[in-house]
């Protein structure tokens, strides 16, 4: 009887505990199961999305390699619409911007690059590249002030030397030759340190064109003729400007 009474008390205690805690326990189990299945479902969704975006992106690159720009543009737009949260969408927009520049549609190129900047992680290579290209696009439209401001305020990261080349090109557009020369020299120094890959031959040509001096006219006597000296001085000033 004593054992029976003890078992009966245990059952009563269990019933009481269940009445007090059963509902919350069920909820906790359901939530835990839901989170587990939800996490697995989210991982599966992300995997499927990544695979889909990757497949479309590879097809886009194949179209570009085959010079099917229209087909590549269609695929890039699809990637942007269906996989807008993926990095592939940002890469696709960069390609769309390049195609737009080649077609002379600078407004479209700017829109694509700003789309990338609105989604790329801060400080990422994608953001740094988009900023560099946006600066060049803005300079091509005549907005050199904003272009230079972007290059000055942005963190260039691995594109430090390319940023300096772009800065030099924009300064040269404004006939700020001395500043352009300094920017090109800085780009060459950075590239020599491994901070970016450049076309060094072209960069040397730019520096050489800025360093060329107009030939002086030799005077007939020890003292320079007024006309010849003035012409040489003017030529030097034009070259420096």
C-alpha positions as CSV (number, residue, x, y, z in Angstrom):
1,X,0.0,0.0,0.0
2,X,2.8,2.4,0.9
3,X,4.4,1.8,-2.6
4,X,1.0,2.3,-4.3
5,X,0.5,5.5,-2.4
6,X,4.0,6.8,-3.4
7,X,3.3,5.9,-7.1
8,X,-0.1,7.7,-6.9
9,X,1.6,10.8,-5.5
10,X,4.1,10.7,-8.3
11,X,1.3,10.6,-10.8
12,X,-0.5,13.4,-9.1
13,X,2.7,15.5,-9.0
14,X,3.3,14.7,-12.7
15,X,-0.3,15.8,-13.6
16,X,0.1,19.0,-11.6
17,X,3.5,19.8,-13.3
18,X,1.9,19.1,-16.7
19,X,-1.0,21.4,-16.0
20,X,1.5,24.1,-15.0
21,X,4.1,23.6,-17.6
22,X,2.8,21.3,-20.3
23,X,1.6,24.0,-22.6
24,X,4.8,26.0,-22.5
25,X,6.8,22.8,-23.0
26,X,4.8,22.0,-26.1
27,X,5.2,25.5,-27.4
28,X,9.0,25.3,-26.8
29,X,9.3,22.0,-28.6
30,X,7.2,23.3,-31.5
31,X,9.3,26.5,-31.7
32,X,12.6,24.5,-31.5
33,X,11.4,22.2,-34.3
34,X,10.2,25.1,-36.3
35,X,13.5,26.9,-36.0
36,X,15.4,23.7,-36.9
37,X,13.3,23.1,-40.0
38,X,13.2,26.8,-40.8
39,X,17.0,27.1,-40.7
40,X,17.4,24.0,-42.9
41,X,14.8,25.4,-45.3
42,X,16.6,28.8,-45.4
43,X,19.9,27.1,-46.0
44,X,18.4,25.1,-48.8
45,X,16.8,28.2,-50.3
46,X,20.1,30.1,-50.2
47,X,21.9,27.1,-51.8
48,X,19.3,26.9,-54.6
49,X,19.4,30.7,-55.1
50,X,23.2,30.7,-55.3
51,X,23.3,27.8,-57.8
52,X,20.6,29.5,-59.9
53,X,22.5,32.8,-59.9
54,X,25.8,31.2,-60.7
55,X,24.3,29.2,-63.6
56,X,22.8,32.4,-65.1
57,X,26.0,34.3,-64.6
58,X,28.1,31.7,-66.3
59,X,25.6,31.8,-69.2
60,X,26.0,35.6,-69.3
61,X,29.8,35.4,-69.5
62,X,29.5,32.9,-72.3
63,X,27.3,35.3,-74.2
64,X,29.8,38.1,-73.7
65,X,32.6,35.8,-74.9
66,X,30.6,35.1,-78.0
67,X,30.0,38.9,-78.5
68,X,26.2,38.4,-78.0
69,X,25.8,41.6,-76.0
70,X,22.0,41.6,-76.3
71,X,21.8,38.1,-74.9
72,X,24.2,38.9,-72.1
73,X,22.3,42.1,-71.2
74,X,19.0,40.1,-71.0
75,X,20.6,37.5,-68.7
76,X,22.1,40.2,-66.6
77,X,18.7,41.8,-66.1
78,X,17.3,38.5,-65.2
79,X,20.0,38.0,-62.5
80,X,19.3,41.4,-61.1
81,X,15.6,40.8,-60.9
82,X,15.5,37.2,-59.6
83,X,18.7,37.2,-57.5
84,X,18.9,40.8,-56.5
85,X,20.4,39.9,-53.0
86,X,23.3,38.0,-54.5
87,X,26.7,39.2,-55.3
88,X,26.2,37.8,-58.8
89,X,23.5,40.5,-59.3
90,X,26.1,43.2,-58.5
91,X,28.6,41.6,-60.9
92,X,25.9,41.5,-63.6
93,X,25.2,45.2,-63.1
94,X,28.9,46.0,-63.5
95,X,28.8,44.3,-66.8
96,X,25.6,46.2,-67.8
97,X,27.4,49.4,-67.0
98,X,30.3,48.5,-69.2
99,X,28.0,47.6,-72.1
100,X,26.3,51.0,-71.6
101,X,29.6,52.9,-71.7
102,X,30.5,51.0,-74.9
103,X,27.2,52.1,-76.4
104,X,27.7,55.7,-75.3
105,X,24.8,55.6,-72.8
106,X,26.5,57.2,-69.8
107,X,23.2,57.8,-68.0
108,X,22.4,54.1,-68.0
109,X,26.0,53.3,-66.9
110,X,25.7,55.7,-64.0
111,X,22.4,54.2,-63.0
112,X,23.8,50.6,-63.0
113,X,26.9,51.6,-61.0
114,X,24.8,53.4,-58.4
115,X,22.6,50.3,-58.2
116,X,25.7,48.3,-57.3
117,X,26.8,50.9,-54.7
118,X,23.4,50.7,-53.1
119,X,23.9,47.0,-52.4
120,X,27.6,46.2,-52.2
121,X,29.2,45.7,-48.8
122,X,31.1,48.8,-47.6
123,X,34.8,48.4,-48.2
124,X,34.3,45.4,-50.5
125,X,36.2,45.0,-53.8
126,X,32.9,45.4,-55.6
127,X,32.2,48.7,-54.0
128,X,35.7,50.0,-54.7
129,X,35.5,49.0,-58.4
130,X,32.0,50.5,-58.8
131,X,33.2,53.8,-57.3
132,X,36.2,53.9,-59.6
133,X,34.1,53.3,-62.7
134,X,31.4,55.8,-61.5
135,X,34.1,58.4,-61.2
136,X,35.2,57.8,-64.8
137,X,31.6,57.9,-66.1
138,X,30.9,61.1,-64.3
139,X,34.0,62.7,-65.6
140,X,33.0,61.7,-69.1
141,X,29.7,63.5,-68.6
142,X,31.6,66.6,-67.6
143,X,31.0,66.3,-63.8
144,X,34.7,66.3,-63.0
145,X,34.2,67.8,-59.6
146,X,32.0,65.0,-58.3
147,X,34.3,62.4,-60.0
148,X,37.4,63.8,-58.2
149,X,35.4,63.9,-54.9
150,X,34.5,60.2,-55.2
151,X,38.1,59.3,-55.8
152,X,39.3,61.4,-52.9
153,X,36.7,60.3,-50.3
154,X,36.6,56.5,-51.2
155,X,38.8,53.8,-49.8
156,X,40.5,52.5,-52.9
157,X,41.7,49.2,-51.3
158,X,43.5,47.1,-53.8
159,X,42.7,49.6,-56.5
160,X,44.9,52.4,-55.1
161,X,47.1,52.7,-58.2
162,X,44.1,52.6,-60.5
163,X,42.4,55.4,-58.5
164,X,45.5,57.6,-59.0
165,X,45.5,56.9,-62.7
166,X,41.8,57.9,-62.9
167,X,42.5,61.0,-60.9
168,X,45.4,61.9,-63.2
169,X,43.2,61.4,-66.3
170,X,40.5,63.6,-64.9
171,X,42.9,66.3,-63.9
172,X,44.4,66.2,-67.3
173,X,40.9,66.8,-68.8
174,X,40.9,70.0,-66.7
175,X,44.3,71.0,-67.9
176,X,45.7,70.7,-64.4
177,X,48.9,69.2,-65.8
178,X,51.1,69.4,-62.8
179,X,48.6,67.7,-60.5
180,X,48.0,65.1,-63.2
181,X,51.7,64.4,-63.3
182,X,51.8,64.0,-59.5
183,X,48.8,61.6,-59.7
184,X,50.5,59.5,-62.4
185,X,53.8,59.4,-60.5
186,X,51.9,58.3,-57.4
187,X,50.1,55.6,-59.4
188,X,53.5,54.2,-60.6
189,X,54.9,54.2,-57.1
190,X,51.8,52.3,-55.8
191,X,51.9,49.8,-58.6
192,X,55.6,49.1,-57.9
193,X,54.6,48.3,-54.4
194,X,52.0,45.8,-55.6
195,X,49.0,48.0,-54.8
196,X,47.2,47.2,-58.1
197,X,48.0,46.2,-61.6
198,X,48.4,48.8,-64.3
199,X,49.4,49.1,-67.9
200,X,52.8,50.5,-67.0
201,X,53.8,51.2,-70.6
202,X,50.8,53.4,-71.1
203,X,51.4,55.1,-67.8
204,X,55.0,55.9,-68.7
205,X,53.7,57.4,-72.0
206,X,51.4,59.7,-70.1
207,X,54.2,60.8,-67.8
208,X,56.5,61.4,-70.7
209,X,53.9,63.4,-72.6
210,X,53.6,65.7,-69.6
211,X,57.4,66.0,-69.1
212,X,58.2,66.9,-72.7
213,X,59.6,70.4,-73.2
214,X,59.4,72.5,-76.3
215,X,62.8,72.9,-78.1
216,X,64.5,76.3,-77.6
217,X,65.6,78.4,-80.6
218,X,69.3,78.9,-80.5
219,X,70.3,82.6,-80.8
220,X,72.7,83.9,-83.4
221,X,74.7,85.8,-80.6
222,X,75.5,85.2,-77.0
223,X,72.5,87.1,-75.9
224,X,69.1,85.7,-76.9
225,X,66.9,87.5,-79.4
226,X,63.8,89.0,-77.8
227,X,61.5,87.3,-80.3
228,X,63.1,83.9,-79.9
229,X,63.3,84.1,-76.1
230,X,59.6,85.1,-75.9
231,X,58.6,82.2,-78.1
232,X,60.6,79.7,-76.1
233,X,59.2,81.0,-72.8
234,X,55.6,80.9,-74.1
235,X,56.2,77.4,-75.4
236,X,57.4,76.3,-72.0
237,X,54.5,77.9,-70.2
238,X,52.0,76.2,-72.5
239,X,53.7,72.9,-71.9
240,X,53.6,73.3,-68.2
241,X,50.0,74.3,-68.2
